[in-house]
Amino acid sequence: MRIALAFLLLFITYRTVHAQKIEMYKTFGGVRFERDSLVISPRQVQSILWEDALASGKFRKARVNSSVSAVLGFAGGILIGIPVGTALIGGGDPEWGLALGGAALIGVGIPFNRAFKRNAQDALDIHNQKKSARRDFQPELFWSGSQVGLRLKI
């Protein structure tokens, strides 16, 4: 009974460690992070990557790029929306220079978004590579004798 329980515990532990790979899926305009088929937030990814200094540093840099891209995209969208709203709703003479400035801000934000995706993928690759190196651990089971009796050792 104890042997079966030990093997079951070893199998569950191995499967749990084996299934901790973090995947990043690119979506239209963003990304989605998954771990064990559960969607996790960038903040949760950062807390998972905290153990590894290199991966954590890359992911922090990625989050900064994401924030800059979001601010530039939001400001650009507002600047485009004002003249379009004026033209459609107000019926007045819109300031198309604001729309041009907004398009420029969105254009500047695109490289920051690409840098975010690249740095985040690099951080996840570093993390997953170290996790896969840990998964290559092949436990050896053997019996050892003691004064009390036989023991199963890993």
Legacy VTK file of the C-alpha trace (Angstrom):
# vtk DataFile Version 3.0
C-alpha trace
ASCII
DATASET POLYDATA
POINTS 154 float
0.000 0.000 0.000
2.792 2.408 0.892
4.617 1.627 -2.343
1.537 2.405 -4.417
1.010 5.629 -2.492
4.657 6.622 -2.999
4.432 5.996 -6.749
1.157 7.924 -6.966
2.657 10.861 -5.076
5.754 10.785 -7.296
3.594 10.740 -10.440
1.425 13.648 -9.261
4.494 15.682 -8.322
6.162 14.977 -11.660
3.028 15.915 -13.623
2.624 19.142 -11.635
6.205 20.217 -12.257
5.984 19.109 -15.882
2.900 21.248 -16.600
4.169 24.648 -15.470
5.132 26.051 -18.856
3.896 29.569 -19.596
2.722 30.249 -23.145
2.137 33.621 -24.802
-0.435 33.836 -27.593
-0.500 36.933 -29.771
-3.948 38.372 -30.359
-5.055 41.343 -32.402
-3.377 44.282 -30.683
-2.251 42.372 -27.596
-1.207 39.111 -26.037
-2.704 36.437 -23.800
-0.646 34.467 -21.273
-1.611 30.909 -20.358
-0.283 28.467 -17.784
-1.836 25.008 -17.647
-4.589 26.243 -20.027
-5.556 28.973 -17.530
-5.368 32.591 -18.644
-3.110 34.631 -16.353
-2.457 38.351 -16.219
0.892 40.030 -16.901
1.140 40.833 -13.186
0.799 37.137 -12.353
3.430 36.278 -14.965
5.782 38.794 -13.397
5.267 37.244 -9.966
5.991 33.785 -11.411
9.149 35.010 -13.140
10.374 36.694 -9.933
12.631 33.690 -9.141
14.819 34.193 -12.208
16.577 37.569 -12.322
17.222 37.545 -16.081
13.669 36.584 -17.043
12.229 38.997 -14.491
14.330 41.876 -15.835
13.280 41.151 -19.414
9.625 40.989 -18.427
9.851 44.256 -16.460
11.297 45.898 -19.568
8.447 44.394 -21.589
5.842 45.813 -19.199
7.395 49.286 -19.458
7.173 49.032 -23.260
3.554 47.921 -22.940
2.698 50.901 -20.726
4.329 53.392 -23.086
2.528 51.830 -26.038
-0.826 51.977 -24.232
-0.403 55.642 -23.269
0.630 56.645 -26.777
-2.211 54.639 -28.327
-4.807 56.116 -25.985
-3.608 59.684 -26.551
-3.501 59.092 -30.299
-7.024 57.699 -30.265
-8.322 60.733 -28.375
-6.583 63.105 -30.779
-8.102 61.282 -33.753
-11.536 61.085 -32.145
-11.900 64.807 -31.473
-11.851 65.980 -35.118
-13.851 62.975 -36.296
-16.496 63.659 -33.634
-16.539 67.321 -34.603
-17.051 66.419 -38.259
-19.746 63.792 -37.662
-21.684 65.169 -34.702
-20.927 68.880 -34.425
-21.009 69.630 -38.116
-18.295 72.254 -37.664
-14.902 72.634 -39.271
-12.666 69.891 -37.736
-9.003 70.353 -36.886
-7.439 67.670 -39.043
-4.028 68.555 -37.630
-5.104 66.914 -34.359
-6.014 63.744 -36.258
-2.641 63.775 -37.979
-0.904 64.197 -34.611
-2.952 61.331 -33.181
-2.000 59.097 -36.090
1.643 59.993 -35.469
1.324 59.036 -31.783
-0.223 55.704 -32.704
2.576 55.164 -35.234
5.172 55.841 -32.525
3.392 53.424 -30.162
3.573 50.464 -32.570
7.344 49.837 -32.131
6.860 49.907 -28.353
4.150 47.253 -28.693
6.464 45.096 -30.815
9.257 45.537 -28.263
6.830 44.442 -25.545
5.968 41.251 -27.416
9.624 40.501 -28.190
10.864 41.070 -24.621
7.957 39.155 -23.093
8.596 36.194 -25.386
12.314 36.274 -24.540
11.515 36.267 -20.810
9.107 33.353 -21.194
11.636 31.434 -23.290
14.251 31.850 -20.550
11.765 30.732 -17.891
10.452 27.763 -19.875
13.963 26.636 -20.806
14.952 26.514 -17.138
11.722 24.686 -16.294
12.367 22.116 -19.029
15.908 21.610 -17.696
14.372 20.817 -14.316
11.919 18.427 -15.968
14.767 16.331 -17.331
15.379 15.091 -13.797
14.917 11.344 -13.838
14.379 10.069 -10.302
15.865 6.700 -9.438
14.017 4.533 -6.986
15.872 1.974 -4.919
15.423 0.032 -1.735
17.728 0.550 1.192
17.903 -1.461 4.317
17.992 -0.073 7.805
17.602 -1.387 11.319
13.881 -0.746 11.146
13.295 -2.399 7.764
13.339 -1.592 4.060
12.896 1.947 2.748
12.140 3.283 -0.701
14.560 6.122 -1.565
14.513 8.564 -4.418
LINES 1 155
154 0 1 2 3 4 5 6 7 8 9 10 11 12 13 14 15 16 17 18 19 20 21 22 23 24 25 26 27 28 29 30 31 32 33 34 35 36 37 38 39 40 41 42 43 44 45 46 47 48 49 50 51 52 53 54 55 56 57 58 59 60 61 62 63 64 65 66 67 68 69 70 71 72 73 74 75 76 77 78 79 80 81 82 83 84 85 86 87 88 89 90 91 92 93 94 95 96 97 98 99 100 101 102 103 104 105 106 107 108 109 110 111 112 113 114 115 116 117 118 119 120 121 122 123 124 125 126 127 128 129 130 131 132 133 134 135 136 137 138 139 140 141 142 143 144 145 146 147 148 149 150 151 152 153
